[in-house]
Amino acid sequence: MDLRPVLQVVGILLLTLAIGMAVPMLVDLYYGNSDWKTFFLCILTTAFFGGALVLSNAGDNLAINPRQGFMMIALSWILLCVFAALPFWLSTIGLSFTDAIFESVSGLTTTGSTIMVGLEKTPPGILIWRAILQWLGGIGIILMALSVMPFLKVGGMQLFRTELSENEKALPRTAEFAKSIGWIYVVLTFVCAVAYHMTGMTVFDAFAHSLTTISTGGFSTYDTSFSHYDTPWTESVAITFMIVGGLPFILYLKAVRGNAAPLLHDAQVRWFFSILIASTFALFCVILWQTEFDSAHAILKSAFNATSIMTGTGYVSDDYQVWGGFAMNILFFLMVVGGCAGSTSCGIKIFRFQVLYAVTDIQIKKLMHPHGVFIPHYGNKPLPEGVPSAVMSFFFMYSLCFAGLAMALSFVGLDFLTAMSGAATAISNVGPGLGDIIGPTGTFQPLPDSAKWILSAGMILGRLEIFTILVMLSPNFWRR
């Protein structure tokens, strides 16, 4: 396998990460925090390795075949997580190497699980670095889902094939496409920051939260997350932009180019809102029954937490564990479902449930009419060959990996609820779990190092759509 194109892309991404480190360095300089020296050292280290990879593997032929594509994605995310952990490890907050890796993996995968406590006293540069990691991870996920995953046919993503993903040599058009999506991402982030500031957030908090909201990441600048604000306007802004982050970004690009109809009529979008509205209503009824909240307070809390969990953001505005077992079951279901393909959210994704429903519907019709000919459809079009089997394979491997993670976490000493919800929140990239330890009011800090490594692996596995990692475990992948 020719690794030169792969290493060149990895080098470019490391250089991008080094540029991102300049922002928290300047923030620490502005606030007079000595950690700016740490970030400066990390910039030099990351830029050195990134530049070395780019220069030593430079060439005119950047066409990447499927095997190189799988290697590029896996190697990029793993190395980015390692270099992104350096500021956490070397700064004055004194995280262990394991904790630094966990925090960086959680950031870049936009999971939002954290081992950090006392965020109110944490240096501002580190807080911004956490937010930037999620923001960079969010745009990376969008571009990966829209241009790389369809080309690799991972988990039925070939359903969203475009000319960009069909042609291995369409780099100029891919670059133009990435630039357009990037500008939309930046503008939405800016609008979100302005909206947060108008609700009473400081400029610092508004900027940090806008980065982690549009990326559906969920890192906050306070241990209590959105419970710190507890204002309806702030939570309403968060709900709006969490939904924005959970919808397909390709539809925003079409809307900007004058075709807004798909944003209103897309099958994924309709299912997304249907599930979200139904779940919000169910939680609203439970909250009215289980708590003393009034109707306005109940609808806001139910909408906020349902949106946060379904989009994989992981913000918390209330301790939903006191709402009862039925509410926790709803949130656990939403944790697994996730948002739309081509968004910053993770989970199984809405379109896979749509494909599974279409295949199941056809199977029922065949049982009723054995001699009939029925073809499953998605979005009023016949499903391309191979998509149903790819989606069902994804469901199987998702379930198998979830079970494996849960059993591994139980093996290292975690109780049943912590292990199950920890496995689910890791592979679905949501953030908070359930229980007293990793629940909405807890953190992952008390867990043993072995559990943190297992969860870090689960976060990367879920973020890269499982098969991207598993395919490289096959001996056939390494043979000519």
N, C-alpha and C positions, 0 to 999 in steps of 0.2 A: 504494500500500500504506500502510495506517495503521500507523505505527511506534510510536504512543503505548503500546499494551499491551506491545510488545516492549521499549521503552526503560524502562518502569516495572519490568518483571521484572529487566532488567539492573541497574537501580539498586538493587533489593532485594538482589540477589546481591553487588553491590559493598559494600553496607552490612554484609552477613554476613561478607565477607572482611575488612573493617575491624575487626569485632568479634574475628575470629580472630587478628588481629595483636596484640591486647592480651595474649594469653598469652605469646608470646615476649618482649614488652616487660617483663612482670612477671618472667619468668625472668631476663632480663638485669639487671633491678634487684636481684633477690635475690642474684645472683652478683657484683654490682658491676661489670658490664660496661657500657662507655659506649655500646654499640649500642642501649640502650633509647631514646636520643634519636632514633636513626634510625627505629625502629619507631613512635615517637610521631608523627614527621613523616609517615610513610607512612600512619598511621591517619587523620590529619587530611586528607591529600590524597585518599585513597580514599573516606573518608566524605563529603567535600565533593562529589566528582563523583557518588557514589551517591545522596546526598540530593538533589542538583540534578536528577538524572534522575527520581527518584521524585516530587518536588514539581511539576516542570514537566510531567509526563505523567500526573498523578493523574486518576482517573476511575472511574465505577461499572462501566463495561463492560470486563471483563477477558477476554471470550471471544476465543480466538485460533484463527484458521483455519490450514490446513496451510502456506500460504506464510509467514505470520507465525511459525509454529512452527519452520520451517527457519531463518528469519532469527534468531529468538530463541536457538536452540541455538548456532549458529555465532558470533553476535556475543557471546553470554555467555562462551563458553569462550575466545575470543580476547582480549577485554578483561580477563577475570579473570587470564589468564596474564600480560598486560602489567603490571597493577597488582601482581600477586603477585611480579613480578620486582624491584620497587623496593627492598625490603629487601636483596636480594642485591647489587644494583648500588650502593646508597648506603652499605652497612655497611663496617666496617673490613676485611673479607676482600678487598675490592678487585676484585671480578669485573668483567669488561668487560660491556657491555650485551648482547652476543651470548651470553656465558656465562650471564648472569643470566636471559635469556629462555629459554635451553635448560633451565636448572635448574628454573625455574618451570613450564614446559610439561611436563617430565618428572614433576614433582611432582603437578600437578593432573590429569594424564592417568593417574596411578598407574603410569607406565612404570618408573621407578626407575633409568634411565640417569643417570649423574652426571659432571660435569666437575670436581668438587671432590676435592682430595687433602688429606691431613693433617687428617682429620676429628677426630682425637684432640685437636688444638689449636684447633679451630674454636670460636668463641663459642657458648655453650649456647643462646642465643636463636635463632641461625641453625639449629642442629640441630633444635630443636623446631619452628621454622617449616617446615622441609622436611617433617617428619613431619605437621604439621597440614595442609599443602597436600595431601598424599596422602590423609589422612583425610577432608577436605572433598571432594576429588575422588571418593573412593569412594562416599560417600553420594549425591553428585550423579549419579554414573553409575547407581546402583541406581534412583533415582527417575526418571531420564530413560528407563531401559530399561522400567520398569513402567508409566509413565503417559504419556510423550510419544511414544516410538518406535512403539508399537503404533498410536497415532493417526495417525502420519505414514506408516505402512506401509513402513518402511525395512528392506530386506533380509530380508523374511519375518517381521518382528517382530509383524505383525498376528495371527500365530498365538497370541499371548499377550494378545489384546484382552480387556479387562474393561469393566465398566460405566463405570469411571473414564475410560478412554481413548475410549470411544464417544461420550460426551456432552461437547461443548465447554464447556458451562456448569456442569459438575459440580465447581466449585471448592471448595465447602465439604467435599464428600466427599473430594476429592483432598487437601485440607489435612489432614483427619483420617487419611487413609491414610498421608500423608507423616510425620505425627507418630508413628504406630504403628511404621512402619519405622525411623524415627529413634531411638526408644526402644530397639528391639531392637539396633540398631547400637551405641548407647552402652553398653548392658549387656554385649554381647559384647566390646567394647573393654575395659571395666573388668575383666571376668573374665580376659581375656587378660593384662592388665597384672599382676593379682594372681598369676596362674600363673607368669609370667616372674620376678616378684620372689621367689617361693618356690623357684625353681631357682637363685637366687644372683645375679641381676641387681640392680644398684642401682635405686633408685626412679626416677631420671632415665632410665636405659636401658630399664627395664621400660615406663615410660610412652611413651617415644619409639617403641620397637619394637612396642608394642601398637597404636599408631596406624597403623603401616605394615604390620602383619601382617594385620589384619582388613580393611584396604583393598586387600590384595594389591599394595602399592606397592613395598616392598623397600628403601627408604632405611634405612641403618643409621647408627649413631653412630661406626662404626669403618671404616677403609679395608678391612680384611679381612673385613668383614661377619660372618657367624656362625662363621667360622674363628677369630675372636677368643675365642669361648667354648669351642667344641669339647667340649661336655658333652652326653651323651645325653638328659638330662632337658630341657635348654633346647631342643635340636633337636626333641624330641618335642612340646613345647608349640607350637613354630613350625609343625610339620607339621599338627597338629590344627587350629590356627586359620587356616592357609592354606587348608585344605580347607573350613573353615566359610565363609571369604570367597569361595570359588569355587563355592558352591552357591546356588541361587535363594533370595533372601531372602523372597519371597512365601510359600515353604513354611514358613519359621520363623514368619511371622505366622499361618499356618493352624494350626501346631502350638501356638502360644501360645493360640489361640482354641479349642483342644480337639480339633483334627483333625490328628493327627500321621501318619496313614497316607500322605498324599502324599509326605512326606519320605522314606519307606521304599520307596515303589512308583513314584515318578516316573520316567518313561523317561529323561529327561536325567540324573538322578542315577545310575541304573544304568549307563548308558554311561560316565559320568564315572569311576566307580569301576572299571569294567572296563578302560578304557584305562589308568588310573593304576596299577592292580595289575599289568597285563601289562607295562607299561613299567618299573615298579620291579623286577619279577622279571628282565626282560632285562638291565637295568643291573646288578643284583645278580650275575648270572652273569658279565658282562663284568668287573666289578670284581674278583671272585675270580680270574679268569683273568689279568687284566692287572696286578694289584697284589698286595701282600703283606698286605692287610687280612684280618683274621679274619672269620668269618661275621656276627657281631653288628655289627661296624663296617661291613661291606659293605652290609648290609640298611639300616642307618640312613642311610648316605651316599646310597645309591640312592633311598630313599624321600624323603629331604629334597630332593635336587636335582630329582628327577622332579616332585614336588609344587610346588616353587618355580617351575620353568619352565612347567609346564602351567597353573597358576593365574595366571601372569604376574607373580608376586611379584618374582622376581629375586634373592632371597637366595642366597648362596653359602656352602657349608660345606667345599668342597674344590675343587681345580683339576681340573674334569672333563675338561679337554683332554688330560690324561695318561692317560685311560682308553681312548684309542684312537678310531679313526674311526667304528666302529659305534655307540659310546656317543654321540658327537657327532651322528650322524645321528638317533638316537632323540630326543635333546633338541631338535634342530632341528624335528623333526616335532611334538613336544609344544608347542613355541613357537608353531607355527601353529594348532594345534587349539584351545587356550584352554580356558576353563571353561564354565559354564552361563550361559544368558541370565538376566538379572535378578540377577546376582552382580556383584562388583566386578572380576572378571577380564575380560580382553579376548580377542583372537584371533578366529578365525572363529566359534567357539562350537559346542558339542556339538550343539545342536538342528539346525543347518544340515547337519551330516554325517548326522544321522538322516533328515532330509528328502531329502537326496541319495541315501541308501541306499534309501529307500522308492520314490523315482522310478525309480532304476536297476533295482530288483527288478521293478517293474511293466513296465518296458521289456523286460526279459528274458522275462517271462511272455507279453507280446504277440508277441514274436518266435517263441516256441514255439507259441502259440495265437492266430493272427492274428484270428480272429473272436470271441475272448473279450472280456469287459468287465471291466476291472480298475481299482480305485480305490486310489490310495496313501493310507496311513493314518499318523497320528502319534498315539501314545498311545491306541490302540484307537479313534480317531475319524478320519473322512475328513478329509483335508487341505482347508482352505478354498480356494476358487478364488483364484488369483493367488499363493499362497504358493510353489508349486514354481518358477514362473518368477522370482519375486523372489529366492529363494534362489540359483538358478543364475546370475542376473544378478550377485548379490553375489560369488559365487565367481569369476566372470569379471573383475569390476572389482577384486577383491582381488588376483588374479594380475597384472592389468595394472598396477595401482598399485605392487605389489611390484617388478615388472620395471622400471618407470619410476624408482622410487627407487634401485634398485641401479645402473642405468645412470647416473643423475645423480651418485651417489656415486663411481662409477668415473671419470666425466668430470672431477671436481674433484681426482683424484689418489689415491683409495683403492685398495688392492689388492683382488683378487677376493674373498677370504674376508671381509675387513673390510666391503666394500661389500655383499655378499650377506647376511651375518649382521646388519649394521647396518640394512639395509632391513627385514629380517624382524623384528628386535627392536623397531624403531620402529613399524611398522604393526600389530604384534601387542601392543605396549605391555608388553614383557617386562622389559627392563632390560639385562642383560649380553648381549654378542654372542659371537662366536668369534674366535680369533686372538690374537696377542700384544698388540695395541693395545687392543681393546675387549672382550677375553675376560673370564673370571671374575676374573682377577687384575689387570685393567687398568681404565682409565677412558676417557672420551670427550674428555678434556682435550687430547691431542695433535692432534686432528683440526683441519683448517682451519675458519675461521669459516663458509665457504660450506657445508661438510658439516654443520655444526651447525644451520644454518638449514633445510637440506633435511630433516634428521632431525626437527627440531621440527615442520615441516609434516607429515611422515609420522606423528608421534605424534598430532597433532590429527586427522588424516585417519582413522587407525585407531580412535581413541577415539570418534569421532562416526559410526562405522559407514559411512564412505566416502561414501555417497549423500547424506548430510546436507550435505556440502560441495559435492560435484559437481553437485547439482541446481541450485545457485545460479550455476553457470557457464553454464547454458543461457539463451539469450536469451529463451525463452518464459517463464522464471520472472519476468522483469521486465516482461512485457507484461500489459495488463489482460485 
